[in-house]
Amino acid sequence: MREELIKLLSAICPEVDFENEKALIDDAILDSHAVLSILAAISETYDVEFEADDVMPETLNDIDSICTLVQTLLDRKASSNG
């Protein structure tokens, strides 16, 4: 999933090194527009919905935390489907 997410995010923000950056939010590498675009792309690609508590700086600061977030959303979706 990591490489797939890097491709997806790089298509949205090609100037960002998602593979190596560790403070995407803390260092203001991603602005609010980029964050919203990323959340929309993840939602559409993985057919998941975010809750307010999902979208925190620590869940979007680097590719590993984004992968964890997506996996959490997928697990939540799977458990609600039954």
The 8 nearest C-alpha neighbors of each residue, nearest first, counted from 0:
[[1, 3, 2, 4, 66, 5, 70, 69],
 [2, 0, 4, 3, 5, 66, 62, 63],
 [1, 3, 5, 4, 0, 6, 7, 18],
 [4, 2, 0, 6, 1, 5, 7, 8],
 [5, 3, 7, 1, 6, 2, 8, 0],
 [4, 6, 2, 8, 7, 3, 9, 17],
 [7, 5, 9, 3, 4, 8, 10, 2],
 [8, 6, 4, 10, 5, 9, 3, 11],
 [7, 9, 11, 5, 10, 6, 4, 12],
 [10, 8, 13, 12, 6, 11, 7, 5],
 [9, 11, 7, 8, 13, 12, 6, 5],
 [10, 12, 8, 9, 13, 7, 37, 36],
 [13, 11, 9, 14, 10, 15, 8, 33],
 [14, 12, 9, 15, 10, 11, 8, 16],
 [13, 15, 12, 16, 9, 11, 17, 10],
 [16, 14, 13, 17, 12, 9, 28, 20],
 [17, 15, 18, 19, 20, 14, 9, 13],
 [18, 16, 20, 19, 15, 62, 5, 61],
 [17, 19, 16, 20, 62, 5, 61, 21],
 [18, 20, 17, 16, 21, 61, 62, 15],
 [21, 19, 17, 22, 16, 61, 18, 23],
 [20, 22, 61, 60, 23, 19, 62, 17],
 [23, 21, 60, 25, 26, 24, 20, 61],
 [24, 22, 60, 28, 29, 26, 25, 61],
 [23, 25, 27, 60, 22, 26, 56, 29],
 [24, 26, 22, 27, 23, 60, 56, 28],
 [25, 27, 22, 24, 28, 23, 29, 60],
 [28, 26, 24, 29, 25, 23, 30, 22],
 [27, 29, 23, 26, 24, 30, 15, 22],
 [30, 28, 27, 33, 23, 24, 34, 31],
 [29, 31, 33, 32, 27, 34, 28, 24],
 [30, 32, 34, 33, 35, 29, 36, 27],
 [33, 31, 35, 34, 30, 36, 29, 37],
 [34, 32, 36, 30, 31, 35, 29, 37],
 [35, 33, 31, 37, 36, 32, 38, 30],
 [34, 36, 38, 32, 37, 33, 39, 31],
 [37, 35, 33, 39, 34, 38, 40, 32],
 [36, 38, 34, 40, 35, 39, 33, 41],
 [37, 39, 35, 41, 40, 36, 42, 34],
 [38, 40, 42, 36, 37, 41, 43, 35],
 [41, 39, 37, 43, 42, 38, 44, 36],
 [42, 40, 44, 38, 43, 39, 45, 37],
 [43, 41, 47, 39, 46, 40, 45, 44],
 [42, 44, 46, 40, 41, 45, 39, 47],
 [45, 43, 41, 42, 46, 40, 47, 39],
 [44, 46, 47, 42, 43, 41, 73, 69],
 [47, 45, 43, 42, 44, 48, 41, 73],
 [48, 46, 42, 45, 72, 73, 49, 76],
 [49, 47, 42, 50, 46, 72, 76, 43],
 [50, 48, 53, 51, 47, 54, 72, 42],
 [49, 51, 53, 52, 48, 54, 72, 47],
 [50, 52, 53, 54, 49, 55, 48, 58],
 [51, 53, 50, 54, 55, 49, 58, 56],
 [54, 52, 50, 51, 49, 55, 58, 68],
 [55, 53, 52, 51, 58, 56, 50, 49],
 [54, 56, 58, 57, 53, 59, 52, 51],
 [57, 55, 59, 58, 24, 60, 54, 25],
 [56, 58, 60, 55, 59, 64, 24, 61],
 [59, 57, 64, 55, 56, 65, 60, 68],
 [60, 58, 65, 56, 57, 61, 64, 55],
 [59, 61, 23, 22, 24, 57, 56, 58],
 [62, 60, 21, 64, 63, 59, 23, 20],
 [61, 63, 65, 64, 66, 17, 18, 60],
 [62, 64, 66, 65, 61, 67, 1, 60],
 [63, 65, 67, 58, 66, 61, 62, 59],
 [64, 66, 68, 62, 59, 67, 63, 58],
 [67, 65, 63, 69, 68, 64, 62, 70],
 [68, 66, 64, 70, 65, 69, 71, 63],
 [67, 69, 65, 71, 66, 70, 64, 58],
 [68, 70, 72, 66, 71, 67, 73, 65],
 [71, 69, 73, 67, 72, 68, 74, 66],
 [72, 70, 68, 74, 69, 73, 75, 67],
 [73, 71, 69, 75, 70, 74, 76, 47],
 [74, 72, 70, 76, 75, 71, 69, 77],
 [73, 75, 77, 71, 76, 72, 70, 78],
 [76, 74, 72, 78, 73, 77, 71, 79],
 [75, 77, 73, 79, 74, 78, 72, 80],
 [78, 76, 74, 80, 75, 79, 73, 81],
 [79, 77, 81, 75, 80, 76, 74, 73],
 [80, 78, 76, 81, 77, 75, 74, 73],
 [81, 79, 77, 78, 76, 75, 74, 73],
 [80, 78, 79, 77, 76, 75, 74, 73]]
